[in-house]
C-alpha cells in the first residue's frame, strides 16, 4: 500500500520530464565508414525514437531523473581539456610498482596512449576509440554492438551514436598479458556530456587484467553527465579480470549499459567500485554463453549526502555447467540511497547451473535508505541457484569491544566499516587501487 502514492507522485513529475530532450543532432556524430557508420546510424535512429526513461518503467521505478537538465549538456570540442583541470596524479600511478603494460588517459577532446613495445609485438591492441576507428575498422566491426544493443534504452542509443572517447582492447589468441592495462576517463568541467564506449575482446586461450577508472573533480552548483557503454567478449578458454571504478564528482549524472559474453570454458572476474556521482543508473549483465563458462561479479559502493546509486545486475546462464557468483556490498550515510536489483536467469537446457547472488548493506544514518531486490528465473530443472539480501546498522557488540580498548567512537566505526568491505577489497588485484578507495571511505567516514 505504501508504494502506490509514490508511483502516483512520480508519474506527475514524469509528464514534465518526458518533453525534455537533448540538443544533440546528427551533425554531432563522428564521421566513419562501413560497419562503424552503419552502427552509428542505427544508434541515431534509436536515439531519436526512444523516450527518456521514467518511473513507470520497472527498471527505473526507484530512480527518478526528472531533474536531469538534458537541454543544458554540450559535447566537449577537440582540445577542450587544455582549459580544464588536469588529471589527478594519484589516478596516473602505475598499478604495479613503477610499471604497467599500457595506460590510456581519456580527457575531454583528447587522449594519451601508452603501450609497451613487447605487447604491441604480440599483437595486443590497446588504444582509444578514435584511433581504432582509423587504424582498426575491421576489428571494431567485430566488437561494436556485439553484446549491448543500442535499442536497450535512450542512454544506450545516446552512447552508441555520440561516443567521443573510449577504449578498444584486443588480446590475440593464446597471448597472456602479464602486465596490467589501465585506462582513465577524466571528466572535468560543467555542463559537459562525457560519452564513452569501452570495447574488450579477449580471444581464444588469451588472458589479461584490465583496470578502467572514471573520475572527475566536484563542480559545485553545476551539472554534468556521463553516458557509457561497456562491451566485453571473452572467447573460448580465455580469461579476463576487469576492474571498473568510478569516483565521479557529485555534480555528475552517470548512466551506463554494460554486458559481457563468456564463451565455452572462459572465465571473467568483474569487480566494480562506486564512490562518486550525484546519481548513477548502471545496467550490468553477464552472459555465460558457453558450456563450462564462469563469472564472478564483486561490487562495493559508499554513498553519503544526497547521492543516489542504482545498480541493476543480471546473471544469464545460457549453457550447461555454468557458474556465476555475485556479491555487492554497500554502506550509506546522510540522506543517500542505494538500489540494487539482481536477477539470475537460467535458460531452458542450461542444466547443472550454479548461480549465487548476495547484496549486503550497512546503514550509517537514520535517513539513508537501501533497496535490495534479488530475483530468480529458472527454466531448467537440474540447477543450484541461491540469493540473499540484508540491510542493517552497525552492530553494537564490535563497537563496544573496540571502544573498550580505548578506541574512540568515530575510529571504531571506521574500523568496522573497513572490515565490512574487506572481502570485496581483497578481490582488487592492486594494492595502490585498494588504498585509494580505502582513503575515499575514510574521507566519507570523517564527514
C-alpha positions, 0 to 999 in steps of 0.5 A, a space after each residue: 500500500 505504501 508504494 502506490 502514492 509514490 508511483 502516483 507522485 512520480 508519474 506527475 513529475 514524469 509528464 514534465 520530464 518526458 518533453 525534455 530532450 537533448 540538443 544533440 543532432 546528427 551533425 554531432 556524430 563522428 564521421 566513419 565508414 562501413 560497419 562503424 557508420 552503419 552502427 552509428 546510424 542505427 544508434 541515431 535512429 534509436 536515439 531519436 525514437 526512444 523516450 527518456 526513461 521514467 518511473 513507470 518503467 520497472 527498471 527505473 521505478 526507484 530512480 527518478 531523473 526528472 531533474 536531469 537538465 538534458 537541454 543544458 549538456 554540450 559535447 566537449 570540442 577537440 582540445 577542450 581539456 587544455 582549459 580544464 583541470 588536469 588529471 589527478 596524479 594519484 589516478 596516473 600511478 602505475 598499478 604495479 610498482 613503477 610499471 604497467 603494460 599500457 595506460 590510456 588517459 581519456 580527457 575531454 577532446 583528447 587522449 594519451 596512449 601508452 603501450 609497451 613495445 613487447 605487447 604491441 609485438 604480440 599483437 595486443 591492441 590497446 588504444 582509444 576509440 578514435 584511433 581504432 576507428 582509423 587504424 582498426 575498422 575491421 576489428 571494431 566491426 567485430 566488437 561494436 554492438 556485439 553484446 549491448 544493443 543500442 535499442 536497450 534504452 535512450 542512454 544506450 542509443 545516446 552512447 552508441 551514436 555520440 561516443 567521443 572517447 573510449 577504449 578498444 582492447 584486443 588480446 590475440 589468441 593464446 597471448 597472456 598479458 602479464 602486465 596490467 592495462 589501465 585506462 582513465 576517463 577524466 571528466 572535468 568541467 560543467 555542463 559537459 556530456 562525457 560519452 564513452 564506449 569501452 570495447 574488450 575482446 579477449 580471444 581464444 586461450 588469451 588472458 589479461 587484467 584490465 583496470 578502467 577508472 572514471 573520475 572527475 573533480 566536484 563542480 559545485 552548483 553545476 551539472 554534468 553527465 556521463 553516458 557509457 557503454 561497456 562491451 566485453 567478449 571473452 572467447 573460448 578458454 580465455 580469461 579476463 579480470 576487469 576492474 571498473 571504478 568510478 569516483 565521479 564528482 557529485 555534480 555528475 549524472 552517470 548512466 551506463 549499459 554494460 554486458 559481457 559474453 563468456 564463451 565455452 570454458 572462459 572465465 571473467 572476474 568483474 569487480 566494480 567500485 562506486 564512490 562518486 556521482 550525484 546519481 548513477 543508473 548502471 545496467 550490468 549483465 553477464 552472459 555465460 554463453 558457453 558450456 563450462 563458462 564462469 563469472 564472478 561479479 564483486 561490487 562495493 559502493 559508499 554513498 553519503 549526502 544526497 547521492 543516489 546509486 542504482 545498480 541493476 545486475 543480471 546473471 544469464 546462464 545460457 549453457 550447461 555447467 555454468 557458474 556465476 557468483 555475485 556479491 555487492 556490498 554497500 554502506 550509506 550515510 546522510 540522506 543517500 540511497 542505494 538500489 540494487 536489483 539482481 536477477 539470475 536467469 537460467 535458460 531452458 537446457 542450461 542444466 547443472 547451473 550454479 548461480 549465487 547472488 548476495 547484496 549486503 548493506 550497512 546503514 550509517 544514518 537514520 535517513 539513508 535508505 537501501 533497496 535490495 531486490 534479488 530475483 530468480 528465473 529458472 527454466 531448467 530443472 537440474 540447477 543450484 541457484 541461491 540469493 540473499 539480501 540484508 540491510 542493517 546498522 552497525 552492530 553494537 557488540 564490535 563497537 563496544 569491544 573496540 571502544 573498550 580498548 580505548 578506541 574512540 567512537 568515530 575510529 571504531 566505526 571506521 574500523 568496522 566499516 573497513 572490515 565490512 568491505 574487506 572481502 570485496 577489497 581483497 578481490 582488487 588485484 592492486 594494492 595502490 587501487 585498494 588504498 585509494 578507495 580505502 582513503 575515499 571511505 575514510 574521507 566519507 567516514 570523517 564527514 
